Amino acid sequence: NLNLCEDESLTPHAVFLGLGSTPADRASAYREWLQAAISEDDLHAIRAHIRQERALGSLRFQRMVEKTLNRPVALRARGRPRRIEDARADQSPTCDVDSNG
């Protein structure tokens, strides 16, 4: 799409055609877009999803993937899940007993 060579089998996408009024303008705008950096937040999300082999996309997309593959797609916290006994102990109420009883 940088107009470096002609290929009759390729049809330019409407979004690409909207980048400029001439082939040179479109190629220049596309080249600038390719050279732009990815934001730190996007890069962090991409890496986290790759590390956990999870689907990255909109909530609708993630639900579709989860249903289709029958596997979870949401990112999970690091480490092993806590044991049920440990979780209950953390939730038990504490009693403050003063010396007057």
N, C-alpha and C positions, 0 to 999 in steps of 0.2 A: 504493500500500500504506500510505499514511499516513492512510487513511480520510477523505480530504478530499472524496471523492465516491463514490457508489455506481455500480458497473458490473457488471451481471449477466454480462457476457461473461468476466470475470476470476474465476478460481478461486484462492483463497489457497493458497500452497505450505505443506506440512506444517511446514517449518522456520519459516516466518513465523508460523504458528499457535502454534508452541511458544515464541514470544517473550513471551507473556503470556496471562493467562486472559480478558482483556476486550479489545475492539477498541482502547480508549484505551491500555491497557498495551502492546499490540503496537505501536501507532503510536509510542508514546514510545520503546520499545526500538529500533525500527527507525530512528527519527530520530537517536538517540544513535549508532547504528552508522554511519549515513551521515556524521555530523559528525566521527567519529574520524579521526585522522591516519594516514596510511600510514607504516610504519616506514622509516627511512632506507635500510636494506638492500633492502627491497622496491622502494622508489622507484628506487634505483640499478640494480637488476636490470631493472625495467621500461624505464628509459631506455636502458640498454645494449642490450637486445634490440630496442627500437624503432629505435635508431640503426643497427643492423646488419641490420634486417629479419629477425630470427631468431625462432623460436617460443619462447615462454616457458611453461614448464610442467614437469611431472614428467619423469623420464627416459623412462618408458614413452610419454608423450604425444609427447616429442621424437622418439623412434624411429619412432613411427607417422607423424608428419608428414614426417620425412626419407624414409621408405620411400614414402609416398603421393606426395610432390611430387618425389621423386628429386633432392633438393638438400640440402646440409648445413644443419643447424639450430644447431649449437654455436657459441658466441661464439668469435671469433678474436682473436688479439693485434693490437694496432695496428701499422700500417706494412706494408711489402711483405714477402713471404716472403724469407728470405735465400737467396742463390745457393748452389748445391751446393759450389762451390769454397771459399766463405767458411766454410761449416759444417765442411768437412773440415779446413781450416787451424786452426780452433779446437779440433778434436779430436786433432790430431797430438801425439804425446808430445814433451815437452821433454827435452832432454839437458843435464844439468849436467856439464860437463867441468872438472875442477879442473886446476890447473897441473902436477900430477904425472903427468897423462896417462894 
